[in-house]
Every structure is written in C-alpha cells, then in structure tokens.
Amino acid sequence: MEDEEVFHGNMDELIAKMEADELEGAPYLTPRDFAKMVGDSPQLVYYHIRQKHIKKTRCVCGRTVINVEEAKAFWETLKKKGTPNV
C-alpha cells in the first residue's frame, strides 16, 4: 500500500489525469484522441488528414486511426512555423 501513488485533487482532475495516462504511449490513436493529447481541436486534426498532411489508416475494429509519431512530428513542424491554432 505504501508504493501506491496518492492523488490529491478533485474528481475531474483525476479523470483527466487517467485519460492522459491512457493515451500516452499508444502507437495509434483516433484523431479525436490525438487532438485531446496535443490540446487542440479534432476539427483541425481532421483538416490536416483531408489535406493529406497526416496519413490515416483503419484499425481492425473499423475506426480511423493515425500514427502518433508521424502526427506528432507534423504537429511540431506546424508549431515551429508559427501556424495559427497550433
């Protein structure tokens, strides 16, 4: 019991922390989950998918997913260019 991490905060903060921990380290994410991870809107992620800046694939369950490493690399280039909303 001593090795367990104790969370001090309200329930909303706990849920947000759990969701962030869940997304961290996943090789593929849905565009919505990726947007949540980078703190941006899903619409902007879908825009870049439509513009073919981010490559999408289909998961075995049928969902649209993107490669997190590739999408993060693209997102970093947008930030460096100073693109609005990123």
N, C-alpha and C positions, 0 to 999 in steps of 0.2 A: 504494500500500500504506500510505502514511503517513496517509491520510484515514480509514481504517477504524477503527471503534471496537473496542477490545480489551476483552474481558470477563474479569474476574478473579473466579472463583468456582468452585463445583463444578458438576457436570453438571445436578443437579436445579434449581439456581438459574437456570442458563442456559435450561433448558426452560421454567420458569415465566415467565421474562422474555420469551421468544419467544412464548409463548401470550398473555401480557398485551398485547404489542405487536400481535399478530394481531387481538385483539378490539377494540382501541382504534380508534375512527373508523368502525366499521361502523354503517350506518343501522338494520339489523335484526339481531337475534340470537335464537338459541333460548333458551328460558327457562333452561336449564342454563348456557349461556354467559353470560347476563346475571347469573345468581346468582354465578358464578365471578368476574365482573368487579366486582361490588359487595361480594364477600366474604361472601355469605350462602348459605343452603341453597336448593337447587332446589325443595324442597317448599314453602317459604314463597312463592316466586315463583308456583308453580302454584296455591297457595291464593288469592293475590290475582287470578289470572286467573279462577279459578272464581267468585270473589266479584264479578267484573266491574269491579275496580279498575284492572286493566291489560287493554287490548284486545289480543286475539291475532288473527293473520291466518295464512294459509297461503302458504308460499313456492311457487314454481313447481315445486320438487322434491318438494313434499308435506309438508314439515316445518312444525311450528307455530313461528312466529316472533313477536316483539314489537318494536315501535318503541322504539329505545333512548332517544331524547329524552323521549318520553312516560313511559316506565317510570322513567327517572332522576328526572323531575320528581315523580312519585308517590312514589318512594322517599325523596326529600328531604323531602316533607311528613310522611312517617311518622317520619323521624328527628327533625324539629322537634317533633312531638307527643310524642316520647319513647316511642313504641310499643315494647314488648319485642321482642327478637330482630331488631331492625332497626337 
